[in-house]
Amino acid sequence: MIKLESIKEDIKKAALDARINLAPVEETSLENQLKDLLKQAAFLREQELDMVEPTFFPHNQQNTLREDNVLPSMPLDNALENAPEADDTFFLVPKIVE
């Protein structure tokens, strides 16, 4: 468990391990965010949550997925019309893997 007094050193060590340079403002921002997160975790640990049913969403959701309707595609000529480069059936793109 991370202790609140060692957060600044932990952030510096994590930044060193990740090979990133953090500005002092960024370190302070991360420190405050991590402290808030740890306070929220501590708050939840103190609560009686035995009777709370686990859920994925904080509120009930219904009909979150839309119907899977098959619709006609754009005609090939229209799709290729504004392509920078194309042949009769494909977009032509530069090769990026050698």
HUNORDA-V488662 format. One line per field, one symbol per residue. ss: DSSP state (a for helix, b for strand, c for the rest). phi: phi as a letter, one per 30 degrees, with the letter a starting at -180 (. if undefined). psi: psi as a letter, one per 40 degrees, with the letter a starting at -180 (. if undefined). A space follows every 50 residues. Layout:
ss->???
phi->???
psi->???
This chain:
ss->cccaaaaaaaaaaaaaaccccccaaaaaaaaaaaaaaaaaaaaaaacccc cccccccccccccccccccccccccaaaaaaccccbccccbccccccc
phi->.dcedcddddddddddddhbccdeddddddddddddddddddddddddcd cdddbdcdbdbbhdcddccdbdddeeddddecdebacdbbdcbddccc
psi->hhideedddddddddddefihhiddddddddddddddddddddddeihed ehhhidieihiifeiiighhiiihiddddedehdhiadeihhiiheh.
